[in-house]
Amino acid sequence: MGLGLLTLSAVLPYLRPSDCQNSDKITSCSPPQIPVIFFFSLYLVAVGEGGHKPCIQAFGADQFDGNNPEECKAKSSFFNWWYFSQCAGSSVTMLILSYIQNLSIWYQGG
């Protein structure tokens, strides 16, 4: 829901023609509701991710029996692969985004 509202806050100003292009005053072109939607959506994303990430790791670890030695090794392997996938995903994302930004495909501010 937070990501949907975040997308909506970015798209809504472009759905209707802007009145500020015709005026001589320098004002904000976005309606006053857009920043409220934007910050509320960021709040929802933060709360959602803050509750999601620790729970996923705990639910994954709960699948293993701590009394079985073979499953204890598998549990350790699960945490190793979990941490590796988190770091690899972040690294690949940063590499792709910096590559796109260096190609000047992605302009700041639209």
C-alpha distances in whole Angstrom, upper triangle without the diagonal:
4,6,5,6,9,10,10,12,14,15,16,19,21,20,23,26,27,30,30,32,35,36,38,36,33,30,26,25,22,21,21,17,16,17,15,12,12,13,11,8,10,11,7,8,11,11,9,12,14,14,14,17,19,19,19,22,23,23,24,27,28,29,32,35,36,40,40,41,40,37,37,38,35,32,34,33,29,29,31,29,25,26,28,25,23,25,26,23,22,26,25,22,24,27,25,24,27,29,27,27,31,32,30,28,25,26,25,24,23
4,5,5,6,9,10,10,13,14,15,18,20,20,23,26,26,28,28,30,33,34,36,33,31,28,24,23,20,20,19,16,14,14,13,10,9,10,8,4,7,8,5,5,9,9,8,10,13,13,13,16,18,18,19,22,23,23,25,27,28,29,32,36,37,40,41,42,40,37,37,37,35,32,33,33,29,28,30,28,25,25,27,24,21,24,25,21,20,24,24,20,22,25,24,22,25,27,25,25,29,29,28,26,23,24,22,21,21
4,5,5,6,8,10,11,12,14,17,18,19,22,24,25,28,28,29,32,33,35,33,30,27,24,23,19,20,20,17,14,15,14,11,10,11,11,7,8,10,8,7,10,12,10,11,14,15,14,16,19,20,19,22,24,24,25,28,29,30,33,36,37,41,41,42,40,37,37,37,34,32,33,32,29,28,29,27,24,24,25,22,20,22,23,19,18,22,21,17,19,22,20,18,22,24,22,22,26,26,25,23,20,21,20,19,18
4,5,5,6,9,10,11,12,15,16,16,19,22,23,26,27,28,31,32,34,32,30,27,23,22,18,18,19,16,13,15,14,11,10,13,11,8,10,13,10,10,13,14,13,14,17,18,17,19,22,22,22,25,27,26,27,30,31,32,35,38,40,43,43,44,43,39,40,40,37,35,36,35,31,31,32,30,27,28,29,25,23,26,26,22,22,25,24,20,22,25,23,21,24,26,23,24,28,28,26,24,21,22,21,20,19
4,5,5,6,9,10,10,13,15,15,18,21,21,24,24,26,29,29,32,30,27,24,20,19,16,15,15,12,10,11,11,7,7,10,8,5,9,11,9,9,13,14,13,15,18,18,18,21,24,24,24,27,28,28,29,32,33,34,37,40,42,45,46,46,45,42,42,42,39,37,38,37,34,33,34,32,29,30,31,28,25,27,28,24,23,26,26,22,24,27,25,22,25,27,25,25,28,29,27,25,22,22,21,19,18
4,5,5,6,9,10,12,14,15,18,20,20,23,23,25,28,28,30,28,26,23,19,18,15,15,15,13,10,10,11,7,6,8,8,5,7,10,9,9,12,14,13,14,17,19,18,20,23,24,24,26,28,28,29,32,33,34,37,41,41,45,45,46,45,41,41,41,39,36,37,36,33,32,33,31,28,28,29,26,23,25,25,22,21,24,23,19,20,23,21,19,22,24,21,21,25,25,24,21,18,19,17,15,15
4,5,5,6,9,11,12,13,16,18,19,22,22,23,27,28,30,28,26,23,19,18,15,16,17,14,11,12,13,10,9,12,12,9,11,14,13,12,15,17,16,17,20,21,20,22,25,26,25,28,30,30,31,34,35,35,38,42,43,47,47,47,46,42,43,42,40,38,38,37,34,33,34,32,29,29,30,26,24,26,26,22,21,24,23,19,21,23,21,18,21,23,20,20,24,24,22,19,17,17,16,15,13
4,5,5,6,9,10,10,13,16,17,20,21,22,25,26,28,27,25,22,18,16,13,13,14,11,9,11,12,8,8,12,12,9,12,15,14,14,17,18,18,19,22,23,22,24,28,28,28,30,33,32,33,36,37,38,41,44,46,49,49,50,48,45,45,45,43,41,41,40,37,36,37,35,32,32,33,30,28,29,30,26,25,28,27,23,24,27,24,22,25,26,23,23,27,27,25,22,19,20,19,16,15
4,6,6,8,10,11,13,16,15,18,18,20,23,23,26,24,21,18,15,13,10,10,11,9,6,8,9,6,5,9,10,8,11,13,13,14,16,18,18,19,22,23,23,25,28,29,29,31,33,33,34,37,38,39,42,46,47,50,51,51,50,47,46,46,44,42,42,41,38,37,38,36,33,33,34,31,28,30,30,26,25,28,27,23,24,27,24,22,24,26,23,22,26,26,24,22,19,18,17,14,13
4,6,7,8,10,13,15,14,17,17,19,22,23,25,23,21,18,14,13,10,12,13,12,8,10,12,10,8,12,13,11,12,16,16,15,18,20,20,20,23,25,24,26,29,30,29,32,34,34,35,38,39,40,43,46,47,51,51,51,50,47,47,46,44,42,42,41,38,37,37,35,33,32,33,30,28,29,29,25,24,26,25,21,22,24,22,19,21,23,20,19,23,23,20,18,15,15,13,11,10
4,6,6,7,10,12,13,16,17,18,21,22,25,24,22,19,16,13,11,12,14,13,10,12,14,12,11,15,16,13,15,18,18,18,21,23,22,23,26,27,26,28,31,32,31,34,36,36,37,40,41,42,45,48,49,53,53,53,52,48,49,48,45,44,44,43,40,39,40,37,35,35,35,32,30,31,31,27,26,28,27,23,24,26,23,21,24,25,21,21,25,24,21,19,16,16,16,13,11
4,5,5,8,11,11,14,15,17,19,21,23,22,20,18,14,12,9,9,12,10,8,11,13,10,11,15,15,14,16,19,19,19,22,23,23,24,27,28,28,30,33,33,33,36,38,38,39,42,43,44,47,50,51,55,55,56,54,51,51,51,48,46,47,46,42,41,42,40,37,37,38,35,33,34,34,30,29,32,30,27,28,30,27,24,27,28,25,24,28,27,25,22,20,19,18,15,14
4,6,7,8,8,11,12,13,16,17,20,19,17,14,11,8,6,7,11,10,8,11,13,12,12,15,17,16,18,20,21,21,24,26,26,27,29,31,31,32,35,36,36,39,41,41,42,44,46,46,49,53,54,58,58,58,57,53,53,53,51,49,49,48,45,44,44,42,39,39,40,37,34,35,35,32,31,33,31,28,28,30,28,25,27,28,25,24,27,27,24,22,19,18,17,13,12
4,6,7,8,12,13,13,16,18,20,20,18,16,14,10,9,11,14,14,11,14,17,15,15,18,20,18,20,23,23,23,26,28,27,28,31,33,32,33,37,37,37,40,42,42,42,45,47,47,50,54,55,59,58,59,57,54,54,54,51,49,49,48,45,44,45,42,40,40,40,37,35,36,35,32,31,32,31,27,28,30,27,24,26,27,23,23,26,25,22,20,18,17,16,13,11
4,7,9,12,14,15,17,19,22,22,21,19,16,12,11,12,15,14,12,16,18,16,16,20,20,19,21,24,24,24,27,29,28,29,32,33,33,34,38,38,37,40,43,42,43,46,47,47,51,54,55,59,59,60,58,55,55,55,52,50,51,49,46,45,46,44,41,41,41,38,36,38,37,34,33,35,33,30,30,32,29,27,29,30,26,26,29,28,25,23,21,20,20,17,14
4,6,9,12,13,14,16,20,20,19,17,15,11,10,11,15,14,13,17,18,17,18,21,22,21,24,26,26,27,29,31,31,32,35,36,36,38,41,41,41,44,46,45,46,49,50,51,54,57,59,62,62,63,61,58,58,58,55,53,54,53,50,49,50,47,45,45,45,42,40,41,40,37,36,38,36,33,33,35,32,30,32,32,29,28,31,30,27,25,23,22,22,18,16
4,7,9,9,11,13,17,17,17,15,14,10,11,12,16,16,15,18,20,19,20,23,24,24,26,29,29,29,32,34,34,35,37,39,39,40,43,44,44,46,49,48,49,52,53,54,57,60,62,65,65,66,64,61,61,61,58,56,56,55,52,51,52,49,47,47,47,44,42,43,42,39,38,39,38,34,34,36,33,30,32,33,29,28,31,30,27,25,23,21,21,18,16
4,6,6,8,10,13,13,13,11,10,7,8,10,13,15,14,16,19,19,19,22,23,23,25,27,28,29,31,33,33,34,37,38,38,40,43,44,44,46,48,48,49,52,53,54,57,60,62,65,65,66,64,61,61,61,58,56,56,55,52,51,51,49,47,46,47,44,41,42,42,39,37,39,37,34,34,36,33,30,32,32,29,28,30,30,26,25,23,21,20,16,15
4,6,6,7,11,11,12,10,10,7,10,10,14,16,15,18,20,20,21,24,25,26,27,30,31,31,33,35,36,37,39,41,41,43,46,46,47,49,51,51,52,55,56,57,60,64,64,68,68,69,67,64,64,64,61,59,59,58,55,54,55,53,50,49,50,47,45,45,45,42,40,42,41,37,37,39,36,33,35,36,32,31,33,33,29,28,26,23,22,19,18
4,5,5,8,8,8,7,8,6,9,11,13,16,15,17,20,21,20,23,25,25,26,29,30,31,33,35,36,36,38,41,41,42,45,46,46,49,51,51,52,55,56,57,60,63,64,68,68,68,67,64,63,63,61,59,59,58,55,53,54,52,49,48,49,46,44,44,44,41,39,40,40,36,36,37,35,32,33,34,31,29,32,31,28,27,25,22,20,17,17
4,6,8,9,9,10,10,8,12,14,17,19,18,20,23,23,23,25,28,28,28,31,33,33,34,37,38,38,40,42,43,44,47,48,48,50,52,53,53,56,58,59,61,65,65,69,69,69,68,65,65,64,62,60,60,58,56,54,54,53,50,49,49,47,44,45,44,41,39,41,40,36,36,37,35,32,32,33,30,28,30,30,26,25,24,21,20,17,16
4,7,9,10,11,13,11,14,16,19,21,21,22,25,26,26,28,30,31,32,34,35,36,38,40,41,41,44,46,46,47,50,51,51,53,56,56,57,60,61,62,65,68,69,73,73,73,71,68,68,68,65,63,63,62,59,58,58,56,54,53,53,50,48,48,48,45,43,44,43,40,39,41,38,35,36,37,34,32,34,33,29,29,27,24,24,20,20
4,5,8,9,11,11,14,15,18,21,20,22,24,25,25,28,30,30,31,34,35,36,37,40,41,42,43,46,46,47,50,51,51,54,56,56,57,60,61,62,65,68,69,73,73,73,72,69,69,68,66,64,64,63,60,58,59,57,54,53,54,51,49,49,49,46,44,45,44,41,40,42,40,36,37,38,35,33,35,35,31,31,29,25,24,21,21
4,7,9,12,12,16,18,19,23,22,23,26,27,27,29,32,32,33,35,37,37,39,41,42,43,45,47,48,48,51,53,53,55,57,58,59,61,63,64,67,70,70,74,75,75,73,70,70,69,67,65,65,64,61,59,59,58,55,54,54,52,50,49,50,47,45,46,45,42,40,42,40,37,37,38,36,33,35,35,31,31,29,26,24,22,22
4,6,10,11,14,16,17,20,20,20,23,25,25,26,29,30,30,32,34,35,36,38,40,40,42,44,45,46,49,50,51,53,55,56,57,59,60,62,64,68,68,72,72,72,71,68,67,67,65,63,62,62,59,57,57,56,53,52,52,50,48,48,48,45,43,44,44,40,39,41,39,36,36,38,35,32,34,35,31,31,29,25,23,20,22
4,7,9,12,14,15,19,18,18,21,23,22,23,26,27,27,29,32,32,33,36,37,37,39,41,42,43,46,47,48,49,52,52,53,56,57,59,61,64,65,69,69,69,68,65,64,64,62,59,59,58,56,54,54,53,50,49,49,47,44,44,44,42,39,40,40,37,35,37,36,32,33,34,32,29,31,31,28,28,26,22,20,17,19
4,6,9,11,12,15,15,14,17,19,19,20,23,24,24,26,28,29,30,32,34,35,36,38,39,40,43,44,45,47,49,50,51,53,54,56,59,62,62,66,66,67,66,62,62,61,59,57,57,56,53,51,52,51,48,47,47,45,42,42,43,40,38,39,39,35,34,36,35,31,32,34,31,29,31,32,28,28,25,22,20,16,18
4,6,8,9,12,11,11,14,16,15,17,19,20,21,23,25,25,27,29,30,31,32,35,36,37,39,41,41,43,45,46,47,49,51,52,55,58,59,62,63,63,62,59,58,58,56,53,53,53,50,48,49,47,44,43,44,42,39,39,40,37,34,36,36,32,31,33,32,28,29,31,28,26,29,29,26,25,23,20,17,14,15
4,7,9,12,10,12,15,15,15,17,20,20,21,23,25,25,27,29,30,31,33,35,35,37,40,41,41,43,45,46,47,49,51,52,55,58,59,62,63,63,62,59,58,58,56,53,53,52,50,48,49,47,44,43,44,41,39,39,39,36,34,36,35,32,31,33,31,28,29,31,28,26,28,29,25,24,21,19,17,13,14
4,6,8,7,8,11,12,12,14,16,17,18,20,21,22,24,26,27,28,30,32,32,34,37,37,38,40,42,42,44,46,47,49,52,55,56,59,60,60,59,56,55,55,53,50,51,50,47,45,46,44,41,41,41,39,36,37,37,34,32,34,34,30,30,32,30,27,28,30,27,25,28,29,25,24,21,19,17,13,14
4,5,6,8,10,11,12,14,15,16,18,20,21,22,24,26,27,28,30,32,32,34,37,38,38,41,42,43,44,47,48,49,52,55,56,59,60,61,60,56,56,56,54,51,52,51,48,46,47,46,43,42,43,40,38,39,39,36,34,36,36,32,32,35,33,29,31,33,30,29,32,32,29,28,25,23,21,17,17
4,6,6,7,9,11,12,13,15,17,18,19,21,23,24,25,27,28,30,31,33,35,36,37,40,41,41,43,45,46,48,51,54,54,58,59,60,59,55,55,55,53,50,51,50,47,45,47,45,42,41,43,40,37,38,39,36,34,36,36,33,32,35,34,30,32,34,31,30,33,34,31,29,26,24,22,18,19
4,6,5,6,9,10,11,12,14,15,17,18,20,21,22,24,26,27,28,30,33,33,34,37,38,38,40,43,43,45,48,51,52,55,56,57,56,52,52,53,50,48,48,48,44,43,44,43,40,39,41,38,35,36,37,34,32,35,35,31,31,34,33,29,31,34,31,30,33,34,31,29,26,25,22,19,19
4,5,5,6,9,10,10,12,14,15,16,18,20,21,22,24,26,27,28,31,32,32,35,37,37,38,41,42,43,46,49,50,54,54,55,54,50,50,50,48,45,46,45,42,41,42,40,37,37,38,35,32,33,34,31,29,32,31,28,28,31,29,26,28,30,27,26,29,30,27,25,22,21,19,15,16
4,5,5,6,8,10,11,12,14,15,16,18,20,21,22,24,25,27,29,30,31,34,35,36,37,40,41,42,45,48,49,52,53,54,53,49,49,49,47,44,44,44,41,39,40,39,36,35,36,34,31,32,33,30,28,30,30,27,27,30,28,25,27,29,27,25,29,30,27,26,22,21,18,15,16
4,5,5,6,8,10,11,12,14,15,17,18,20,21,23,24,26,28,29,30,33,34,34,36,38,39,41,44,47,47,51,52,53,52,48,48,48,46,43,44,44,40,39,40,39,35,35,37,34,31,33,34,31,29,32,32,28,28,32,30,27,29,32,29,28,32,33,30,29,25,24,21,19,20
4,6,5,6,9,10,10,12,14,15,16,18,20,21,22,24,27,27,28,31,32,32,34,36,37,39,42,45,45,49,50,51,50,46,46,46,44,41,42,42,38,37,38,37,33,33,35,32,29,31,32,28,27,30,30,26,27,30,28,25,28,30,28,27,30,31,29,27,24,23,21,18,18
4,6,5,6,9,10,11,12,14,15,17,18,20,21,22,25,26,27,29,31,31,33,35,36,38,41,44,44,48,49,49,48,45,44,45,42,40,40,39,36,35,36,34,31,31,32,30,27,28,29,26,24,27,27,23,23,26,25,22,24,27,24,23,27,28,25,24,20,20,17,15,16
4,5,5,6,9,10,11,12,14,15,16,18,20,21,23,25,26,28,29,30,32,34,35,37,39,42,43,46,47,48,47,44,43,43,41,39,39,39,36,34,35,34,30,30,31,29,26,27,29,26,24,27,27,24,24,27,26,23,25,28,26,25,28,30,27,26,23,22,19,17,19
4,5,5,6,9,10,11,12,14,15,17,18,20,22,23,24,27,28,28,30,33,33,35,38,41,41,45,46,47,46,43,42,43,40,38,38,38,35,33,35,34,30,30,32,29,26,28,30,26,25,28,28,25,25,29,28,25,27,30,28,27,31,32,30,29,25,25,22,20,21
4,5,5,6,9,10,10,12,14,15,16,18,21,21,22,25,26,26,28,30,31,33,36,39,40,43,44,45,44,40,40,40,38,35,36,36,32,31,32,31,27,27,29,27,24,25,27,23,22,25,25,22,23,26,25,22,25,27,25,25,28,29,28,26,23,23,21,19,19
4,5,5,6,9,10,11,12,14,15,16,19,20,21,23,25,26,27,29,30,32,35,38,38,42,43,43,42,39,38,39,36,34,34,34,31,29,30,29,26,25,27,25,21,23,24,21,19,23,23,20,20,24,23,20,23,25,24,23,26,28,26,25,21,22,19,18,19
4,5,5,6,9,10,10,12,14,16,18,19,20,22,23,24,26,28,29,31,34,36,37,41,42,42,42,38,37,38,36,33,33,34,31,29,30,29,26,25,28,26,22,24,26,23,21,25,25,22,23,26,26,23,26,29,27,26,30,31,30,29,25,25,23,21,23
4,5,5,6,9,10,11,12,14,16,17,18,21,22,22,24,26,27,29,32,34,35,39,40,41,40,36,36,37,34,31,32,32,29,27,29,28,25,25,27,24,21,24,25,22,21,25,25,22,23,27,26,24,26,29,27,27,31,32,31,29,26,26,24,23,24
4,6,5,6,8,10,10,12,15,15,16,18,20,21,22,24,26,27,30,33,34,37,38,39,38,34,34,34,32,29,30,30,26,25,26,25,21,22,23,21,18,20,22,18,17,21,21,18,19,23,22,20,23,26,24,24,28,29,28,26,23,24,22,21,22
4,5,5,6,9,10,11,13,14,16,17,19,20,22,23,25,27,29,32,32,36,37,37,37,33,32,33,31,28,28,29,25,23,25,24,21,20,22,21,17,19,21,19,17,20,22,19,19,23,23,21,23,26,25,25,28,30,29,28,25,25,23,23,24
4,6,5,6,8,10,12,13,15,17,17,18,21,22,23,25,28,30,31,34,36,36,36,32,32,33,31,27,28,29,25,23,26,25,21,21,24,22,19,21,23,21,20,23,24,22,23,26,26,24,27,30,29,28,32,33,33,31,28,29,27,26,27
4,5,5,6,9,11,11,12,15,16,16,18,20,21,23,26,29,29,33,34,35,34,30,30,31,28,26,27,27,23,22,24,23,19,20,22,20,17,20,22,19,18,22,23,20,22,25,25,23,26,29,28,28,31,33,32,30,27,29,27,26,27
4,5,5,6,9,10,10,13,14,15,17,19,20,22,24,27,28,31,32,33,32,28,28,28,26,23,24,24,21,19,21,20,16,16,19,17,14,16,18,15,15,18,19,17,19,22,22,21,23,26,25,26,29,30,30,29,26,27,26,25,26
4,6,6,7,9,11,12,13,15,17,18,19,22,24,26,27,30,31,32,31,28,27,28,26,23,23,24,21,19,21,21,17,17,19,18,15,17,20,18,16,20,22,20,21,24,25,23,26,28,28,28,31,33,33,31,28,30,28,28,29
4,6,6,7,9,11,11,12,15,16,17,19,22,24,25,28,29,30,30,26,26,27,25,22,23,23,20,18,21,21,17,17,20,19,16,19,21,19,19,23,24,22,23,27,27,26,28,31,31,31,34,36,35,34,31,33,31,31,31
4,6,5,6,9,10,10,12,14,15,17,20,23,24,27,28,29,28,24,24,25,23,20,21,21,18,16,19,18,14,15,18,16,14,17,19,16,17,20,21,20,22,25,25,24,27,29,29,29,32,34,34,32,30,31,30,30,30
4,6,5,7,9,10,11,13,15,16,19,22,22,26,26,27,26,23,22,22,20,17,18,18,15,13,16,15,11,12,15,13,10,14,16,14,14,18,19,18,19,22,23,22,25,27,27,28,31,32,33,31,29,31,30,30,31
4,6,5,6,9,10,11,12,15,17,19,19,23,24,25,24,21,20,21,19,16,17,18,14,12,15,15,12,12,16,15,12,15,18,17,17,20,22,21,22,25,26,26,28,30,31,31,34,36,36,35,32,34,33,33,34
4,5,5,6,8,10,10,13,15,18,18,22,23,24,24,20,19,21,19,16,17,18,15,13,17,16,13,14,18,16,15,18,20,19,19,23,24,23,25,28,28,28,30,33,33,33,36,38,38,37,34,36,35,35,36
4,5,5,6,9,10,11,14,17,18,22,22,23,22,18,18,19,17,14,15,16,12,11,14,13,10,12,15,13,12,16,17,16,17,20,21,21,23,25,26,26,29,30,31,32,34,36,36,35,33,35,34,34,35
4,6,5,6,9,10,12,15,16,19,20,20,19,16,15,16,14,11,12,13,9,8,11,11,8,10,13,12,11,14,16,16,17,20,21,21,23,25,26,27,29,31,31,32,35,36,37,36,34,36,35,36,36
4,5,5,6,9,11,13,13,17,18,19,19,15,15,16,14,11,13,14,11,10,14,14,11,13,16,16,15,18,20,20,20,23,25,25,27,29,30,30,32,34,35,36,38,40,41,40,37,40,38,39,39
4,5,5,7,10,12,14,17,18,19,19,15,15,17,14,12,14,15,11,12,15,15,12,15,18,16,16,20,21,20,22,25,25,25,28,30,30,31,33,35,35,37,39,41,41,40,38,40,39,40,40
4,5,6,8,11,13,16,16,17,16,12,13,14,11,9,11,11,8,9,12,11,9,12,15,14,14,17,19,18,20,23,23,24,26,28,29,30,32,33,34,36,38,39,40,39,37,40,39,40,40
4,5,6,9,10,13,13,14,14,10,10,12,10,6,9,10,7,8,12,12,10,13,15,15,16,19,20,20,22,24,25,26,28,30,31,32,34,36,36,38,40,41,43,41,40,42,41,42,42
4,5,8,9,12,13,15,15,11,11,14,12,9,12,14,11,12,15,16,14,16,19,19,19,22,24,23,25,28,29,29,31,33,34,35,37,39,39,41,43,44,45,44,42,44,44,44,44
4,7,10,12,12,14,13,9,11,13,10,8,12,13,10,12,15,15,14,17,19,19,19,23,24,23,26,28,28,29,32,33,34,35,37,39,39,41,43,44,46,44,42,45,44,45,45
4,6,9,8,10,9,6,7,9,8,6,10,11,10,11,14,15,14,17,19,19,20,23,24,25,27,29,30,30,33,34,35,37,39,40,41,43,45,46,47,46,44,47,46,47,47
4,6,6,8,9,6,7,10,10,8,12,14,13,14,17,18,18,20,22,23,24,26,28,28,30,32,33,34,36,38,39,40,42,44,45,46,48,49,51,50,48,51,50,51,51
4,6,7,9,7,6,9,10,8,11,13,13,14,17,18,18,20,22,23,24,26,28,29,30,32,34,35,36,38,39,41,42,44,45,47,48,50,51,50,49,51,50,51,52
4,6,9,8,7,11,12,11,13,16,16,17,20,21,22,23,25,27,28,30,31,32,34,36,37,38,40,41,43,44,46,47,49,50,52,53,55,54,52,55,54,55,56
4,6,5,6,9,10,10,13,14,15,17,19,20,21,23,24,25,27,29,30,31,33,35,36,37,39,40,42,43,45,46,48,49,51,52,54,53,52,54,54,55,55
4,5,5,7,9,10,11,13,14,16,17,19,20,22,23,24,26,28,29,30,32,33,34,36,38,39,41,42,44,45,47,48,50,51,53,52,51,54,53,55,55
4,5,5,6,9,10,11,12,15,16,17,18,20,21,22,25,26,27,28,31,32,32,34,36,37,38,40,42,43,45,46,48,49,51,50,49,52,52,53,53
4,5,5,6,9,9,10,12,14,15,16,18,20,20,22,24,25,26,28,30,31,32,34,35,36,38,40,41,43,44,46,47,49,48,47,49,49,50,50
4,5,5,6,9,10,11,13,14,15,17,19,20,21,23,24,26,27,29,30,32,33,35,36,38,39,41,42,44,45,47,49,48,46,49,48,50,50
4,5,5,6,9,10,11,12,14,16,17,18,20,21,22,24,26,27,28,30,32,33,34,36,38,39,40,42,43,45,47,46,45,48,47,49,49
4,5,5,6,9,10,10,12,14,15,16,18,20,20,22,24,25,26,28,30,31,32,34,36,37,38,40,41,43,45,44,42,45,45,47,47
4,5,5,6,9,10,10,12,14,15,17,19,20,21,23,24,26,27,29,30,31,33,35,36,37,39,41,42,44,43,41,44,44,45,45
4,5,5,6,9,10,11,12,14,16,17,18,20,22,23,24,26,27,29,30,32,33,35,36,38,39,41,43,42,41,43,43,44,45
4,5,5,6,8,10,10,12,14,15,16,18,20,21,22,24,26,27,28,30,31,32,34,36,37,39,41,40,39,41,41,43,43
4,5,5,6,9,10,10,12,14,15,16,18,20,21,22,24,25,27,28,30,31,33,34,36,37,39,38,37,40,39,41,41
4,5,5,6,8,10,11,12,14,15,17,18,20,21,23,24,26,27,29,30,32,33,35,36,38,37,36,38,38,39,40
4,5,5,6,9,10,11,12,14,16,16,18,20,21,22,24,26,27,28,30,32,33,35,37,36,35,37,37,39,39
4,5,5,6,9,10,10,12,14,15,16,18,20,21,22,24,25,26,28,30,31,33,35,34,32,35,35,37,37
4,5,5,6,9,10,11,12,14,15,17,19,20,21,23,24,26,27,29,30,32,34,32,31,34,33,35,35
4,5,5,6,9,10,11,12,14,16,17,18,20,21,23,24,26,27,29,31,32,31,30,32,32,34,34
4,5,5,6,8,10,10,12,14,15,16,18,20,21,22,24,26,27,28,30,30,29,31,31,33,34
4,5,5,6,8,10,10,12,14,15,16,18,20,21,22,24,25,27,29,28,27,29,29,31,31
4,6,5,6,9,10,11,12,14,16,17,18,20,21,23,24,26,28,27,25,28,27,29,29
4,5,5,6,9,10,11,12,14,15,17,18,20,21,22,24,26,26,24,27,26,28,29
4,5,5,6,8,10,10,12,14,15,16,18,20,21,23,25,24,23,26,26,28,28
4,5,5,6,9,10,11,12,14,15,17,18,20,21,23,22,21,24,24,26,26
4,6,5,6,9,10,11,12,14,15,16,18,20,21,21,19,22,21,23,24
4,5,5,6,9,10,11,12,14,15,16,18,20,20,19,22,22,24,25
4,5,5,6,9,10,11,12,14,15,17,19,18,17,20,21,23,23
4,5,5,6,9,10,11,12,14,16,17,16,15,18,18,20,20
4,6,5,6,8,10,10,12,14,16,15,14,16,16,19,20
4,6,5,6,9,10,11,12,15,15,14,17,18,21,21
4,6,5,6,9,10,11,13,12,12,15,16,19,19
4,5,5,6,9,10,11,10,9,12,13,15,15
4,5,5,6,9,10,11,10,12,13,16,17
4,5,5,6,9,9,10,13,14,18,17
4,5,5,7,6,6,10,12,15,14
4,5,5,6,5,7,9,12,13
4,5,8,8,10,12,15,16
4,5,8,10,13,16,15
4,5,6,9,13,12
4,6,10,12,11
4,7,9,8
4,6,6
4,6
4
